[in-house]
Amino acid sequence: MPESNPSHSTSMAGASIIITRPKANAAGLARAARACAAEVVLLPGVVISEVDAVDAARSALKAAHSADHWIFTSPNAVRFCRRLLGAGSTPDWPQALAVGEGTRRALARHTIAAIAPRGAQNSEGLLAEPVLARVKGKTFAIIDAPGGRDLLAPTLRERGAQVERIAVYQRKPPALQHSHFLALQQAPRPWISLVSSSLILNNLLAVIPQELRLRWQQEALVVSSARLAEQAHELGFSDVHEARSALGSDLLEAARLVLSRHRI
């Protein structure tokens, strides 16, 4: 489902929105951008797939049913956990926590109520919630993918909790083709790229041809956090803008504001 309901007042005609989400997660954001009259270029910076050790992941999830809380780090964590356990397992899941509103919504679509950050939509925001203030002796399973940022587990352990990370999906480098680069090269300018992960940013910088990459780094980049904005500047991007969160609606709203300034 689209994450926003754009109106004619949010027209982005003449601009190109570069969507870097995995192909499986990009459809709703692409529809919302096209509804704003923007050109859309799909440039997936990561490929999402099930973990290789499926049986081990399923067994770990079943063993973790006795935990006090399960923490889901992304909508993909929700999707692949459901796939591994099956729909019938939902009623007896432990209390769920979500790293961000998008993950909470993904759980809600499966009738699972979850606590999400009321402030910053990230690990820091979730760690600031009262439910995680006093966790000594409690048990947590963090449902995520290998690698990536690991702030939750060490912080919860420092607070006295027992924590297990269970990988239910994996992120692989993108297998981009010449057609992806040609679509970017031929896209109307200005380009406004939407990025919500440092892994995606690094993956794309590694595979985009040099001349095109240098051109891309001079165009507008909308990112989902201050931390990612700092990393983007360090990686050579000169026009970086921070969205309220990684939600597609927030990324697109930030892009609209960037475009409005561009047209002044």
N, C-alpha and C positions, 0 to 999 in steps of 0.2 A: 504494500500500500504506500502511496506517496506520503511524505512526511510534512508536506505543506500544501496550502491551497492558494496559489498565487493569483493575483488579480491583475487587471490591465495596468494598474498603477505601478506594478513591479516589473514592467516590461524591460527586458534585457536584450532587445533586438539589436543586432549588429555586433554583439559580443560572443565570445566562445567560452563555454564553461568546460574545463578539463576535469573529468571525474576520474580519480585515481583509485577508487575503491575496487575490491575484487569484483569480478564480473557477476558473481552470484548475489552481491549486495548492492549493485549499482542501479538496478532498474527503477526503483522508486525515486531516487534522486534525479536520474536522467529524465523521468517524466515530469517532475516538478520544474526542472530547468527549461525543458522544452515548452512547458505551459507558460513560462515567462518570455517566450519567443527567442530564447538564446539558442545558438548553435551548441551542440553537445559533442565532445570528443571523449570517447572511452579509452582511458590509458591505464589499465589495471596495474598497480604496482606490486601486487602480491597475488598468489594463487592459494586458495583455501581448500584443504582436503582433509579427509578423515585420517586419524593417526594410523601408522602402519600396524602397531600392536593393538588391534581392535579388542581381542579377547582379554588382554591384560587391562585395558582401560575399562571395559565393562565390569570386570571383576573388582577393580578398585572402586568404581562407583557403587556397586552393590555393598561392598564392605564398608563404605563410608555412610551408609544409611543411618548409622547410629550417631553420627556427628551432630553437634548442636546447630551448626549453620553450614550451608553451602554458599560460597561466594562465586557468582558468575561474573567474569571479566568482560564479556562482550555478547552481543546477540548470537554470534557464531558459536560461542560456548554453550548457549542455550540450545541452539539447533542441533548440534552434534551430540550433546548429552541426551536429548530426547531421542535422537536416532539410535544411540547405543542401548538405551534402556527400554525404549518403546513407550507408547502413549499410556499404556495401562499402569506404568510405574509412578505417574505424577502424584496421586493422592498421598503417598507416604514419603514424599521427599522431605528432608529437614527444612527448617525455616530458611528462606532464600534471601540473600543480599545481592544487590546489583551495583556494579561499578558504572553508574551513569543511567540517565533516564531512558536511553535507547535500549539498554539491556533490561531495565524494568518493564518496558513496554513489550519486549519479546517474551518475557515470562508471563505477563498479563494475558497475552494472546493464547496462552496455554492454561489460563485460569489459575496461575500461580501468583499469589501476592508476594511482593518483595519490597524490602527497604532499600531505597536509593538515596544518594546524597541530596540534601536540600541546597547545598552550596555548590562548590566546584564539582563538576561532573567528571571526577577522576578518582584515583586511589586515595589521594589526600583528602578529598571531600568525603569519601566513605569512611575513612579512618577517623574523621572528626565527628561522626554520628554517635549519639549517646550509647547505642547498642554495642559499640566496639570500645567504649571507654574502659569498662571493667570486664576483662575476659579471662582472668586468671583461672586456670583449670578447665576452661571450655575447649571444645574441639571444633576445628574448622576444616572443610575441604574446599580448596580453591580450584574451580573448574576453568581451565584455560588452555593455552597452547604452549609448547616448549619455547624457551627463549623469551624475548620481550622484557619489558620492565618488571622487576620483581621488588615492589615496595611493600605489598600487603603482608606476605609471609614473614619476612624478618621483623616487621613492626609488631605484628600480632604475637610472635614468639617473644619479643622483648617485653610485651605486656603480660606474659605468662600463659599464653594459649598454646595448645598443640595444633599444629598445622600440617596438612598434607596437600600437595599440589597434584592435581589429576589432569593430565593432558588428554583432551577429547578430540582435538583437531590440530592441524599443523599449517604453518605458513611457508610457502615455497616461493622462490624468485619467479617473476613473471616470464612467460615465454612469448615475448612481444615479437611481432613480425614487421616487415617493411611497411605493411599497410597501416599499422598503428602510427608509425613515424610520419608517413605521408599525410595521414589525416590531421595530425598536429601541425605539420608544416603548412598545409593548405587552409587551415582554419582561419576565419576572419579574426582580426585583432581589434580590440585587446583580448588577450587570453587571461582568464582567471582560473587558476588551478585550485582545486579543493583537496586538502591533504589532512588526514587525521592520525598519521602514524609516522614515526621517524624511520621505521623499517621500509615503508612504502617510498618515502623520499630517497633514502639511500639506494634502494633497489632501482628506482628509475634513473637516478644519476649515473648508475653503473652501466646502464644499457642504452640510453639515448645517445645517438651519434653526437660527437663533440660540437659541431657547428650548431646543430639544433638545440643541444643542451645549453650552450651559452646564450642563445636567443631566449630559451625558456626561462633561464635564471633572471632575465631582465624584466619579465612580465609579472603581473600580480599573482601572489600566492596567498591563499586563505588557509590558515591552520587552526587547529582545534584547541590549542593551549599556549600559554606563555612559554613553557618549556620548549615546545616544538618551534615556536617563533624564534627563539634564541638559536636553536640548532640550525634552522633554515638560514638565518643570517650568517652563521659560521660556515655554512656550506656554499655561500656565494649568492644567495638570493637577495636582491636589493629592494624589493617592494613587497613586504610581508605584512599581513593583516591577521589579527587574532579574532576568531569567532567566539561566541559565548560558550559553545560546546561542540562536540563531535556529531550532534544530531544533524541530519541532512537539512532540516529547516533553518537551523542556526548558521550552518555553512553557507547556504544559499542567500540568507539575509545579509550576511557579511559581504558576500560577492556583490549583491545589489548595491550596497553602500559604497563599495569600491568603485563600481561603475558610475554611480551618481557623481562621485568626486572627479572621476576621469572626464566626465562630460561637461564640467563647469568651465 
